[in-house]
Amino acid sequence: KQWYQRRVRGCIERGSSEVRKNTPSPLSHTNKLMMKYHCILTLLILYTLLHSCIALYEDEIGQADWYKQNIGKILAVHTDSKSGYIYASTNENVVSILDSSNGELIWRQVLPKEEGNPLIHYHKGFLVSASSSSQSSVIRLWRENLLVWQETIENVVIDIKFLGNNEIALLTSLSIEIFSMKDGVHVSTIKIPETHKVTALFNSIGSKLIYAIGNENVLIFERGSVEKPKEVKNPLSSQNWVVSSEGFLVAIKDKQIHAYNLLSENFETASLPLKSQIDFSHSNPSLFVSGTRVIVTDNKNEMKIFTITSSPKIEIDRSPREIKVQIPTGTEIENIFLDSSLNAVVVFKDWSVVSLDSKSQVLWSKEEALASIIQTEILDLPSEDFTQLGLLQDEFETPGLLTRFLHRIKSQVEQLVEFLNIKEQVQLATGLDLIKDKFGFRKLIIALTKAQKIVAIHSEKGKVVWAVNLPGSQLFVTRTSAHYPPEIVVIDTQTNNIIITSLNPLNGEITNTHKINNTFKSTPQILAIPLVDSTHRKVIAFLLGGEAHKNIEVYPNSNEALEAFNSYKNPIYYFTVDHKSGEILGHSLTQSNLWRIKLEEPIVEISLPHPNEKVYSPGVILGDRALLIKYLNKNVLGVATLASKSKSKTLHIYLIDTITGNIIFHTYHTHASTPIDIIQSENSVFYTYLDTKFHRYQIGVVDFFEKEVEWDGEATYSSHSLEIPAFSYHQTYVLPVAVKEMTQSVTLRGITSRQIIFGTETDQLVAVDLKWLNPRRPQTASPTQAEKDEGLIPYKARLGFHPQWYLSYNRTISRLNTIQTSSTYLESTSLVLSFGLDIFCTRTAPSDSYDL
């Protein structure tokens, strides 16, 4: 800079003009540097944007997947008439807000499952929830969907009420705890005498009196007073009474409504006979209270609303309003909630809920039984020509030439009529198409739930096709859609008798019910036998107890099925597992206790090969053209045990042949803990666990191979002749997040490479290609040429989850506990269904969609 200034000054003094022509400008050099920096910065920004674009486009959401959020069976409801919100708590420990106009879920908070079902109370924008476990309760105050404060008390909360001066009262079995709404500070404690048992709380906002109501007495406390509470005998003792938010104590007694005003000096009373209003001949009516209104229903599609007034004296309106409600078959009303506009939210015992206006019009309905799925079966839908399938079966499967000819004439005459009738039947009231599509994406998901309900879901959009109230503990598909009509069987073993109910999965119609008398009073073993009768139904065997071969019942209940079962020559094996004792027993239908394995530790997880897995290649071709023969054994049981006695727990992994009882593989890991899961895929075993020493989640992968194999096309497979695998490869990888559930993708013929689908502790789905979990990945920095030709990736202990591997993208499948996969008609694509509290269904293509 100084040189430049001197040079310019000298040139100016000499009057020379050459300086501007020949002297390089420092500004041009600075501009070049700035341009260089700008280019580098632009490239960095573009690189960052490229990485942020590894995601799903917003308009692609819902095209190949669907997501259903559930809340569970509603226990309590508070309605805000100004905002139109319905505040609800459920038996799944969920606090939620619903839109009263359409039932859509606006907001929810899934609380820890171990806290128990929450009590809620709403007042002027504030929502209080109390989740109680066996010894304590967690109190939370919410405002505008945000948590304001949270406190824990060492008692079980029974009831909640808002007091004046921004305070709330919590009723426990021993006391009334009062907290400040502003910051959750404990204000005071009102002790309840030990000789009294109270179950409800009432307070008129602004009053100093607090009413603690028990079955025998009503205790009246005065805030700030040191005197003992006033005791008044409960006039409705030994009755199923309820307390309204307006201070009315109501019950049905002697076929009359009895109401008492707690705010009056002597508990003024009023009564109203119900003989002319309600039918008492079948069952006692149910009573519900909402503010000044009393709802009475006899579960006969009608409820009557009576209004209680207290000025100048308590009275019950003798002209009730009537609202008709359609009660589903096989269930009853469990609760009814009314708002100020007489809109009703009706909750049924089967977990469904419906909202009605004052004119009995249905505003919306929800099927919350899907929050408690136990088991699912994914069923293929029939083809377009299935409407003629039933007629063809009657025509060609009937014995006798003349009979077949007459059936042929009859079918030709009635073919068009039958086609239209069946087509209409399959469309149902939902308007959903129940005919399979070209690619096999359209299926029917049959769900068995804890709510004693069977629900059919359309796999394309997640809409409910039908729902039937039916108790059951197991679900089987006995006749597929290849034969019309398909059939599913629901088995109920919860009573002394085994109830077998068969349904048509296309419309939910019950076609048959069969009862088996279980004289042994023990849980039967239920086996699906590889047999079909003349009606194309699979045979199910029930082992009732005692000597196995003497106490067997079969379904279908026909002589043909029984004869086919008795004449079946191949031996049928099964096994039983006692998780607590670690004992595994092998049996056959003709002999019990063929083998016995007693493990030293309790069993935490077991796994079997995927029932729909197809193995396309029996070997692996290496880079040097050598061949590794896979050890393929469909009878392998994977067992994971965890020693619970020592401080440093040890995870043991066993592979057991369920036919012979041979332990074909065993390994262990010290310093292990839950969550633990194990699955099998072809000749591989995958298991996940927590390494407590290094505080990280790991997955172990083992591949099994045979030394040599005799390629004989007529050879039959048998566990008795199959040897223990000659050698195996074993590697362990570190996962970035805990895994609580695993499964594998399944395709039509098993040609497409597989994915292992993880259900993470964060309740998301991650699909990882097997190339990243290959135990033969070379551990050297420079792989050999054969390893490069085979495409093996050099080993790295830490396995990161790429953003594109997340099948659920930004969705959270709350309390995810099961992942199920099914093949489609496209070899490249697999259907993935996951459920817990929520349900998420999507598709995955491990090798991309190469066959579209």
Buried (B, 14 or more C-beta within 10 A) or exposed (E): EEEEEEEEEEBEEEEEEEBEEEEEEEEEEEEEEEEEEEEEEEEEEEEEEEEEEEEBEEEEBEEBBBBBBBBBBBBBBBBBEEEEBBBBBBBBBBBBBBBBEEBEBEBBBBBEEEBBBBBBBBBEEBBBBBBBEEEBBBBBBBEEEEEBBEBEBEBBBBBBBBBEEEBBBBBBBBBBBBBBBEEBEEEEEBEBBEEBEBBBBBBBEEBEBBBBBBBBBBBBBBBEEEEEBEEBEBBBEEBEBBBBBBBBBBBBBEEEBBBBBBBEEEBBBBBBEBEEBBEEEEEEBBBBBBBBBBBBBBBBEBBBBBBBEBEEEBBBBEEBBEBEBEBBEBBEBBBBBBBEEBBBBBBBBBBBBBBBEEEBEEBBBBBBBBBBBBBBBBBBBBEEEBBBBBBBBBBEEEEEEEEBEEBBEEBEEEBEEBBEEBBEBBBBEEEBBBBBBEBBBBBBBBBBBBBBBBBBBBBBEBBBBBBBBBBBBBBBBBBBBEBBBBBBBBBBBEEEEBBBBBBBBBBBEEEEEBEBEBEEEEEBBBBBBEBBBEBBBBBBBBBBBEEBEEBBBBBBEBEEBBEBBEEBEEEBBBBEBEBEEBBBBBBBBEEBEBBEBEBEBBBBBBBEBBEEBBBEEBBBEBBEEEEBBBBBBBBBBBBBBBBEEEEEBBBBBBBBBBBBBBBBBEBEBEBBEBBBBBBBBBBBBBBBBBBBEEEBBBBBBBBBBBEEBEEEEEEEEEBEEBEBBEEBBEBBBBBEEBBBBBBBBBBBEBEBEBBBBBBBEEBBBBBBBBEBBBBBBBEEEEBEEBBEEBEBEEBEEEBEBEEEBBBBBEBBBBBBBBBBBBBBBBBBBBBBBBBBBBBBBBBBBBBEEEBE
